[in-house]
């Protein structure tokens, strides 16, 4: 049963899909929480310019400039937008977790039920096979008794009928 459940959990596409939904919900919640953090921006630019005047006696001019900037922004008040986004992301994560749990429960219910149905069918087939063997031995005994004069033809026919019924039941059990 443990192997069957493990196989079902690892290969079921619905479980994989709901787990992906949980991961997406967790990422959305992380993104909503990140809105409370400050943002840091940095920039670097370099300009190199050369100007020349062909045909004149003036020499060319060169300009090189490097500028750097650094910015820190921190939103302190946003009229509840960040907290509403975080609450919505948290609710979506809870819904994804509940969907995943429900999917797991449905899968486990069907797998365990199918496993025990298969085990019951196997046990039924085993018992029907033993009953068929017993009916065959009974028929053999009835035929020997009839041949030796100790039994009647009715006993042999009843044993033959019992064997036919046992064979039919074993065949049905094999189908199950």
C-alpha contacts under 8 A as a table, 3 or more apart, distances in Angstrom:
res1	aa1	res2	aa2	distance
1	X	4	X	5.05
1	X	5	X	6.12
1	X	112	X	7.37
1	X	115	X	6.94
2	X	5	X	5.23
2	X	6	X	6.06
3	X	6	X	5.04
3	X	7	X	6.08
4	X	7	X	5.16
4	X	8	X	6.16
4	X	111	X	7.45
4	X	115	X	7.80
5	X	8	X	5.07
5	X	9	X	6.11
5	X	108	X	6.97
5	X	111	X	6.65
5	X	112	X	7.55
6	X	9	X	5.25
6	X	10	X	6.15
7	X	10	X	5.26
7	X	11	X	6.12
8	X	11	X	5.44
8	X	12	X	5.68
8	X	107	X	7.68
8	X	111	X	7.36
9	X	12	X	5.76
9	X	15	X	6.86
9	X	104	X	7.83
9	X	107	X	7.88
11	X	16	X	7.88
12	X	15	X	5.51
12	X	16	X	6.54
13	X	16	X	5.00
13	X	17	X	6.07
14	X	17	X	5.01
14	X	18	X	6.16
14	X	103	X	7.14
15	X	18	X	5.25
15	X	19	X	6.06
15	X	100	X	6.80
15	X	103	X	6.41
15	X	104	X	6.69
16	X	19	X	5.10
16	X	20	X	6.17
17	X	20	X	5.08
17	X	21	X	6.35
18	X	21	X	4.89
18	X	22	X	6.34
18	X	96	X	6.91
18	X	99	X	6.72
18	X	100	X	5.03
18	X	103	X	7.58
19	X	22	X	4.98
19	X	23	X	6.32
19	X	100	X	6.32
20	X	23	X	5.08
20	X	24	X	6.14
21	X	24	X	5.03
21	X	25	X	6.09
21	X	96	X	5.86
22	X	25	X	5.04
22	X	26	X	6.18
22	X	93	X	6.21
22	X	96	X	5.11
22	X	97	X	5.86
22	X	100	X	7.46
23	X	26	X	5.06
23	X	27	X	6.20
24	X	27	X	5.04
24	X	28	X	6.21
25	X	28	X	5.04
25	X	29	X	6.20
25	X	89	X	6.71
25	X	90	X	7.73
25	X	92	X	6.13
25	X	93	X	4.52
25	X	96	X	6.84
26	X	29	X	5.07
26	X	30	X	6.22
26	X	93	X	6.10
27	X	30	X	5.02
27	X	31	X	6.16
28	X	31	X	4.97
28	X	32	X	6.17
28	X	89	X	5.86
29	X	32	X	5.02
29	X	33	X	6.22
29	X	86	X	6.21
29	X	89	X	4.88
29	X	90	X	5.93
29	X	93	X	7.38
30	X	33	X	5.08
30	X	34	X	6.14
31	X	34	X	5.02
31	X	35	X	6.84
32	X	35	X	5.58
32	X	36	X	7.93
32	X	82	X	6.85
32	X	85	X	5.97
32	X	86	X	4.92
32	X	89	X	6.89
33	X	36	X	5.87
33	X	37	X	7.73
33	X	82	X	7.89
33	X	86	X	6.30
34	X	37	X	5.37
35	X	38	X	7.81
35	X	82	X	6.45
36	X	75	X	7.44
36	X	82	X	7.27
37	X	74	X	6.97
38	X	72	X	6.89
38	X	73	X	5.59
38	X	74	X	4.34
38	X	75	X	7.05
39	X	72	X	5.77
39	X	73	X	5.18
39	X	74	X	6.34
40	X	70	X	7.40
40	X	71	X	5.65
40	X	72	X	4.56
40	X	73	X	6.44
41	X	70	X	5.71
41	X	71	X	4.92
41	X	72	X	6.36
42	X	68	X	7.61
42	X	69	X	5.62
42	X	70	X	4.36
42	X	71	X	6.19
43	X	68	X	5.69
43	X	69	X	5.12
43	X	70	X	6.40
44	X	66	X	7.37
44	X	67	X	5.87
44	X	68	X	4.57
44	X	69	X	6.54
45	X	66	X	5.75
45	X	67	X	5.35
45	X	68	X	6.51
46	X	64	X	7.48
46	X	65	X	5.74
46	X	66	X	4.32
46	X	67	X	6.37
47	X	63	X	7.67
47	X	64	X	5.62
47	X	65	X	5.12
47	X	66	X	6.29
48	X	62	X	7.47
48	X	63	X	5.67
48	X	64	X	4.44
48	X	65	X	6.50
49	X	62	X	5.72
49	X	63	X	4.99
49	X	64	X	6.39
50	X	60	X	6.98
50	X	61	X	5.67
50	X	62	X	4.36
50	X	63	X	6.23
51	X	60	X	5.40
51	X	61	X	5.09
51	X	62	X	6.32
52	X	59	X	6.62
52	X	60	X	4.02
52	X	61	X	6.32
53	X	56	X	5.94
53	X	57	X	7.97
53	X	58	X	6.59
53	X	59	X	7.01
53	X	60	X	6.34
75	X	78	X	7.10
77	X	80	X	7.72
78	X	81	X	5.84
78	X	82	X	7.05
80	X	83	X	5.36
80	X	84	X	6.05
81	X	84	X	5.17
81	X	85	X	6.13
82	X	85	X	5.10
82	X	86	X	6.11
83	X	86	X	5.00
83	X	87	X	6.07
84	X	87	X	5.07
84	X	88	X	6.12
85	X	88	X	5.10
85	X	89	X	6.13
86	X	89	X	5.08
86	X	90	X	6.04
87	X	90	X	5.02
87	X	91	X	6.15
88	X	91	X	5.09
88	X	92	X	6.20
89	X	92	X	5.07
89	X	93	X	6.15
90	X	93	X	5.07
90	X	94	X	6.22
91	X	94	X	5.03
91	X	95	X	6.20
92	X	95	X	5.01
92	X	96	X	6.14
93	X	96	X	5.03
93	X	97	X	6.14
94	X	97	X	5.09
94	X	98	X	6.17
95	X	98	X	5.07
95	X	99	X	6.13
96	X	99	X	5.07
96	X	100	X	6.12
97	X	100	X	5.03
97	X	101	X	6.13
98	X	101	X	5.05
98	X	102	X	6.12
99	X	102	X	5.12
99	X	103	X	6.12
100	X	103	X	5.09
100	X	104	X	6.18
101	X	104	X	5.08
101	X	105	X	6.17
102	X	105	X	5.07
102	X	106	X	6.18
103	X	106	X	5.20
103	X	107	X	6.10
104	X	107	X	5.11
104	X	108	X	6.01
105	X	108	X	5.15
105	X	109	X	6.03
106	X	109	X	5.13
106	X	110	X	6.25
107	X	110	X	5.27
107	X	111	X	6.03
108	X	111	X	5.08
108	X	112	X	5.87
109	X	112	X	5.41
109	X	113	X	5.98
110	X	113	X	5.10
110	X	114	X	5.97
111	X	114	X	5.14
111	X	115	X	6.00
112	X	115	X	5.02
112	X	116	X	6.19
113	X	116	X	5.32
113	X	117	X	6.03
114	X	117	X	4.97
114	X	118	X	6.07
115	X	118	X	5.16
115	X	119	X	6.22
116	X	119	X	4.84
116	X	120	X	5.99
117	X	120	X	5.08
117	X	121	X	6.07
118	X	121	X	5.04
118	X	122	X	6.11
119	X	122	X	5.08
119	X	123	X	6.22
120	X	123	X	5.08
120	X	124	X	6.06
121	X	124	X	4.99
121	X	125	X	6.10
121	X	173	X	6.61
121	X	174	X	7.92
121	X	176	X	5.96
122	X	125	X	5.09
122	X	126	X	6.18
122	X	173	X	7.92
123	X	126	X	5.05
123	X	127	X	6.23
124	X	127	X	5.18
124	X	128	X	6.07
124	X	173	X	6.27
125	X	128	X	5.05
125	X	129	X	6.01
125	X	170	X	5.99
125	X	173	X	4.86
125	X	174	X	5.83
126	X	129	X	5.12
126	X	130	X	6.33
127	X	130	X	5.07
127	X	131	X	6.17
128	X	131	X	4.93
128	X	132	X	6.11
128	X	166	X	6.75
128	X	167	X	7.97
128	X	169	X	6.40
128	X	170	X	4.80
128	X	173	X	7.16
129	X	132	X	5.08
129	X	133	X	6.30
129	X	166	X	7.95
129	X	167	X	7.94
129	X	170	X	5.71
130	X	133	X	5.09
130	X	134	X	6.18
131	X	134	X	5.00
131	X	135	X	6.10
131	X	166	X	6.29
132	X	135	X	5.01
132	X	136	X	6.14
132	X	163	X	6.14
132	X	166	X	4.83
132	X	167	X	5.76
132	X	170	X	7.15
133	X	136	X	5.01
133	X	137	X	6.29
134	X	137	X	5.12
134	X	138	X	6.15
135	X	138	X	4.93
135	X	139	X	6.12
135	X	159	X	6.78
135	X	160	X	7.98
135	X	162	X	6.26
135	X	163	X	4.88
135	X	166	X	6.99
136	X	139	X	5.10
136	X	140	X	6.21
136	X	163	X	5.95
137	X	140	X	5.02
137	X	141	X	6.16
138	X	141	X	5.07
138	X	142	X	6.12
138	X	159	X	6.30
139	X	142	X	5.01
139	X	143	X	6.14
139	X	156	X	6.27
139	X	159	X	4.85
139	X	160	X	5.90
139	X	163	X	7.30
140	X	143	X	5.19
140	X	144	X	6.29
141	X	144	X	5.14
141	X	145	X	6.17
142	X	145	X	5.09
142	X	146	X	6.06
142	X	151	X	6.73
142	X	155	X	6.26
142	X	156	X	5.08
142	X	159	X	6.98
143	X	146	X	5.04
143	X	147	X	6.02
143	X	156	X	5.87
144	X	147	X	5.02
144	X	148	X	6.15
145	X	148	X	5.17
145	X	149	X	6.08
145	X	150	X	4.94
145	X	151	X	4.76
145	X	152	X	7.75
146	X	149	X	5.02
146	X	150	X	5.80
146	X	151	X	4.33
146	X	152	X	5.45
146	X	153	X	6.42
146	X	156	X	7.26
147	X	150	X	7.67
147	X	151	X	7.78
148	X	151	X	7.58
149	X	152	X	7.44
151	X	155	X	6.78
152	X	155	X	5.47
152	X	156	X	6.83
153	X	156	X	5.08
153	X	157	X	6.21
154	X	157	X	5.08
154	X	158	X	6.10
155	X	158	X	5.15
155	X	159	X	6.15
156	X	159	X	5.09
156	X	160	X	6.07
157	X	160	X	4.92
157	X	161	X	6.11
158	X	161	X	5.04
158	X	162	X	6.14
159	X	162	X	4.99
159	X	163	X	6.19
160	X	163	X	5.11
160	X	164	X	6.30
161	X	164	X	5.08
161	X	165	X	6.26
162	X	165	X	5.14
162	X	166	X	6.10
163	X	166	X	4.99
163	X	167	X	6.04
164	X	167	X	5.10
164	X	168	X	6.21
165	X	168	X	5.08
165	X	169	X	6.18
166	X	169	X	5.09
166	X	170	X	6.11
167	X	170	X	5.12
167	X	171	X	6.14
168	X	171	X	5.06
168	X	172	X	6.25
169	X	172	X	5.07
169	X	173	X	6.12
170	X	173	X	4.98
170	X	174	X	6.10
171	X	174	X	5.03
171	X	175	X	6.35
172	X	175	X	5.02
172	X	176	X	6.37
173	X	176	X	5.02
